[in-house]
Amino acid sequence: NHQPPTNHKKGNTLTATMILRLLTSLLLLGATTADSPDARSIQILNESGRRVDISWIHPQTEELVLQSTPDVLAGASFSLNSFVTHSFLVRELPGKKSGECEGSE
């Protein structure tokens, strides 16, 4: 699978456990379009207990393209249209009061 870039300055990348918790809540709605059988409408439920942002990882350049504007709060869901082959990076955002992330890298 695709390895995300590691030089992110904003927030921590969530731990594997937190990502697993978040992604187990990823609901593939199974909706396809006539334009592409790989197109999907997806909903991501943030069960990590942390405020996160979600970026799409460009497959050639590895550029991060923010999809959540600006973040997804703990317990909130986020919907987007995507494709089966797309990869995303989920990052914990620093607390508004502490300015620090609670999770470990």
C-alpha positions, -999 to +999 in steps of 0.1 A: +000+000+000+009+037-003+031+051+024+022+087+034+048+114+035+064+118+069+074+155+069+041+169+082+044+200+104+007+204+114-005+178+139+005+142+145-004+114+123-028+092+143-015+060+158-024+028+141-050+019+167-067+053+163-067+051+125-081+016+127-109+028+150-116+057+126-114+036+094-135+008+108-162+034+108-156+042+072-188+033+055-187+025+018-221+033+006-216+014-026-228+041-048-212+041-082-217+064-112-221+057-148-189+076-154-167+053-134-174+020-117-146+028-092-164+060-080-178+059-044-196+081-020-181+076+014-188+087+049-161+088+076-171+087+112-145+101+136-145+077+166-109+086+176-119+109+204-097+136+188-102+165+163-087+154+130-082+166+094-084+144+063-063+149+033-062+131+000-028+119-011-020+127-047-007+093-061+021+108-082+033+138-062+023+127-027+010+162-022-017+164+005-049+180-006-071+189+024-106+174+021-121+184+055-126+221+059-110+226+083-115+196+106-137+167+117-146+169+154-146+138+176-179+120+170-187+139+138-190+124+103-176+136+070-189+127+036-171+129+003-170+115-032-139+095-040-126+065-059-116+030-048-079+036-055-076+069-035-056+071-003-061+095+026-041+107+055-058+113+088-040+136+112-048+146+148-049+183+152-035+201+182-059+210+210-071+246+208-062+254+244-030+233+248-017+236+213-006+200+216-017+166+202-027+140+227-019+109+206+016+095+201+033+092+167 
